[in-house]
Amino acid sequence: MAITCFHINQSLKKIQLLRRRYLQQQLEALKLHPSQLPILEYINRHEECTQVEISEDLALTPAAIALATKRMQQEKLLEKRADENNLRRKRLRLTETGRKVCEKSREIFDRFDQNMFRGMTEEELKIFQSYLDRITMNITGEKTNEINFKIISSLMRQVMDEGHPDKRSDERQQEKRVSETDLSNT
């Protein structure tokens, strides 16, 4: 059987779905959604940060950050405190529970990634990465394939926004209200 682009794309989709399912199952026990880990890790690296700083660095909407941090605060993963210089601004820090969840989550991701590439030599990984780089450059038209979390997050946000054209306006208004309320407190 000849390998076609269709077969390769199906394999890539299968890998993505298997990874997503595994991570969701593993993180469920920690009461953490996979999309919350980058936020937890950012707060872990930048203690006393604000939601605005997270939003800018991760290239996520302020509303998304506001909703996520509110949920994580309810789960006792992080705490907010008033900034000494601006009482309307809230500073974020992980609780001890948040630190433990962040560490365990990172272990889950790392274990999956190590398992996924098990048995591959360093040379095979370099060749595989070069193919992925070339594919990415073919799609983007760029001369290099810069791996940058901000770029990836921005692309993901664009895809999610475009993928939900029927998102109800009342949901958007709710996100906006939560965002404005939470960000006025950041």
C-alpha positions in Angstrom: 0.0 0.0 0.0 1.4 3.4 -1.0 1.6 6.0 1.8 -0.3 9.1 0.9 -0.7 12.5 2.6 -4.1 11.3 3.8 -2.5 8.4 5.7 0.1 10.7 7.3 -2.6 13.2 8.3 -4.7 10.5 9.8 -1.7 9.2 11.8 -1.0 12.8 13.1 -4.7 13.2 14.1 -4.6 9.8 15.9 -1.5 10.8 17.8 -3.1 14.1 18.8 -6.3 12.4 19.9 -4.5 9.7 21.9 -2.4 12.4 23.6 -5.4 14.5 24.5 -7.4 11.5 25.8 -4.4 10.3 27.9 -3.7 13.7 29.4 -7.4 14.4 30.1 -7.7 11.0 31.9 -4.5 11.6 33.9 -5.2 15.2 34.8 -8.8 14.5 35.8 -7.6 12.9 39.1 -5.8 16.2 39.8 -9.0 18.2 39.0 -7.0 20.1 36.3 -7.9 20.7 32.7 -4.9 20.4 30.3 -5.3 24.0 29.2 -4.8 25.2 32.8 -1.3 23.8 33.1 0.5 26.6 31.1 -1.2 29.1 33.4 -0.1 27.2 36.6 3.4 26.9 35.2 3.5 30.6 34.4 2.4 31.5 37.9 4.9 29.1 39.3 7.7 30.7 37.4 6.4 34.3 37.9 5.0 34.4 41.4 3.0 37.6 42.2 2.2 38.0 38.5 -1.1 39.5 37.3 -3.8 38.1 34.9 -2.8 40.7 32.4 0.8 39.5 32.4 -0.3 35.9 31.9 -2.7 36.9 29.1 0.1 38.7 27.3 2.7 36.1 27.7 0.5 33.1 26.8 -1.3 35.0 24.0 -4.7 34.1 25.5 -7.7 36.4 25.8 -8.1 38.2 29.1 -11.5 36.5 29.4 -10.0 33.0 29.1 -7.4 33.8 31.8 -10.0 35.4 34.1 -12.3 32.3 33.9 -9.4 29.9 34.3 -7.9 31.6 37.3 -11.3 32.0 38.9 -11.8 28.2 38.6 -8.3 27.5 39.8 -8.9 29.8 42.8 -12.1 27.9 43.6 -10.1 24.6 43.5 -7.6 26.2 45.9 -4.7 25.9 43.4 -3.9 29.6 43.5 -4.7 32.7 45.6 -5.1 36.3 44.7 -4.1 39.2 46.9 -4.3 42.9 46.4 -1.2 44.7 45.1 0.2 47.0 47.7 0.6 49.9 45.2 -2.7 49.4 43.4 -5.5 47.8 45.5 -7.6 47.2 42.3 -4.8 45.0 40.9 -4.6 41.4 42.2 -1.3 39.4 42.4 -1.4 35.7 41.8 0.5 33.0 43.6 0.2 29.2 43.8 -0.9 27.6 47.0 1.0 24.6 48.2 -1.7 22.4 46.6 -1.2 24.4 43.4 2.5 23.7 43.4 2.0 20.0 44.0 -0.6 19.8 41.2 1.8 21.8 38.9 4.6 19.4 39.6 2.5 16.2 39.2 1.0 17.6 36.0 4.4 18.3 34.5 5.5 14.7 35.4 2.4 13.4 33.6 3.2 15.4 30.4 6.9 14.4 30.5 6.1 10.8 31.1 3.8 10.7 28.1 6.3 12.5 25.9 9.1 10.1 26.9 6.9 7.1 26.2 5.8 8.5 22.8 9.4 8.7 21.6 10.6 5.6 23.4 13.0 3.5 21.3 14.0 6.4 19.0 17.6 7.4 18.7 18.8 10.9 19.0 19.5 10.9 15.2 16.0 9.7 14.5 14.5 12.4 16.6 16.7 15.1 14.8 15.5 13.7 11.4 11.9 13.7 12.6 12.1 17.2 13.9 13.7 18.4 10.6 10.7 16.9 8.7 8.2 18.7 11.0 10.2 21.9 10.6 10.0 21.6 6.8 6.3 20.9 6.9 5.7 23.9 9.1 7.8 26.1 6.8 5.9 24.9 3.8 2.6 25.9 5.4 3.8 29.2 6.8 6.1 30.2 4.0 8.7 31.2 6.5 12.4 30.5 6.1 12.8 29.1 9.6 10.5 27.3 12.1 10.8 29.3 15.3 9.1 27.4 18.1 7.5 30.0 20.3 4.7 29.4 22.8 3.2 32.8 22.1 2.9 32.0 18.3 1.5 28.6 19.1 -1.0 30.0 21.6 -2.0 32.7 19.1 -2.6 30.2 16.4 -4.6 28.0 18.7 -6.8 30.9 19.7 -7.4 31.8 16.1 -8.4 28.2 15.3 -10.7 28.1 18.3 -12.3 31.4 17.5 -12.8 30.4 13.8 -14.0 27.0 14.9 -16.8 28.4 16.9 -18.6 30.9 14.7 -21.9 29.9 16.2 -20.8 30.9 19.7 -23.8 32.5 21.3 -23.5 36.3 22.0 -24.7 35.8 25.6 -21.7 33.5 26.2 -19.4 36.2 24.8 -21.1 38.8 26.9 -20.7 36.6 30.0 -17.0 36.1 29.2 -16.6 39.8 28.8 -18.3 40.6 32.1 -16.2 38.0 34.0 -13.1 39.3 32.3 -13.8 43.0 33.0 -14.7 42.1 36.6 -11.6 40.0 37.2 -9.2 42.2 35.3 -10.3 45.3 37.2 -9.2 43.3 40.2 -5.8 42.5 38.7 
